[in-house]
Amino acid sequence: MPEAQYGLPVHVRGWGSNIGLEDRGVFVAVVDERQSILQINVVPPQPREFRVAPGGLEVTDFTRPFAIDIVIPDPESPSPYCIWVYQAVNDAGRAQGVVQVPIIIVPR
């Protein structure tokens, strides 16, 4: 949920219409308020057996869910971050087609 407050670890999960093609998966990055990328995680697709894709998602033979637990150093006070999820990087190394979810991480 955008702007929601979360403790660590932050559980990120979703679906991609074609992330199962050649087991591409997605990248999940954590970005701080200065737009510095703290970490980039390569997240493989998971099996879709016994799971139901969300409504409105284009379902193909390669539609799969993904999930990861984000762990960063515990902040001293509630701090803004942004979770980026994307599938591709251009020739300059920049993420393409990024879905951004701003969140607040609170101390444990």
DACORQUI-V866424 format. One record per residue. RES is the residue in three letters. PHI is phi in whole degrees, -180 to 180 (999 if undefined). Layout:
res=RES phi=PHI
res=RES phi=PHI
This chain:
res=MET phi=999
res=PRO phi=-58
res=GLU phi=66
res=ALA phi=-74
res=GLN phi=-101
res=TYR phi=-134
res=GLY phi=-92
res=LEU phi=-89
res=PRO phi=-76
res=VAL phi=-94
res=HIS phi=-90
res=VAL phi=-114
res=ARG phi=-147
res=GLY phi=-175
res=TRP phi=-134
res=GLY phi=-132
res=SER phi=-64
res=ASN phi=-136
res=ILE phi=-75
res=GLY phi=-82
res=LEU phi=-63
res=GLU phi=55
res=ASP phi=53
res=ARG phi=-62
res=GLY phi=69
res=VAL phi=-138
res=PHE phi=-104
res=VAL phi=-123
res=ALA phi=-113
res=VAL phi=-114
res=VAL phi=-122
res=ASP phi=-88
res=GLU phi=-67
res=ARG phi=-92
res=GLN phi=69
res=SER phi=-87
res=ILE phi=-81
res=LEU phi=-85
res=GLN phi=-161
res=ILE phi=-127
res=ASN phi=-115
res=VAL phi=-92
res=VAL phi=-114
res=PRO phi=-73
res=PRO phi=-70
res=GLN phi=-106
res=PRO phi=-63
res=ARG phi=-103
res=GLU phi=-59
res=PHE phi=66
res=ARG phi=-128
res=VAL phi=-117
res=ALA phi=-67
res=PRO phi=-66
res=GLY phi=-60
res=GLY phi=88
res=LEU phi=-82
res=GLU phi=-69
res=VAL phi=-96
res=THR phi=-122
res=ASP phi=-64
res=PHE phi=-109
res=THR phi=-71
res=ARG phi=-145
res=PRO phi=-86
res=PHE phi=-142
res=ALA phi=-161
res=ILE phi=-157
res=ASP phi=-102
res=ILE phi=-88
res=VAL phi=-127
res=ILE phi=-132
res=PRO phi=-57
res=ASP phi=-63
res=PRO phi=-73
res=GLU phi=-79
res=SER phi=-146
res=PRO phi=-53
res=SER phi=-134
res=PRO phi=-79
res=TYR phi=-140
res=CYS phi=-134
res=ILE phi=-97
res=TRP phi=-108
res=VAL phi=-124
res=TYR phi=-155
res=GLN phi=-111
res=ALA phi=-136
res=VAL phi=-127
res=ASN phi=-79
res=ASP phi=-62
res=ALA phi=-86
res=GLY phi=85
res=ARG phi=-94
res=ALA phi=-64
res=GLN phi=-119
res=GLY phi=63
res=VAL phi=-77
res=VAL phi=-99
res=GLN phi=-112
res=VAL phi=-126
res=PRO phi=-75
res=ILE phi=-138
res=ILE phi=-117
res=ILE phi=-102
res=VAL phi=-104
res=PRO phi=-61
res=ARG phi=-76
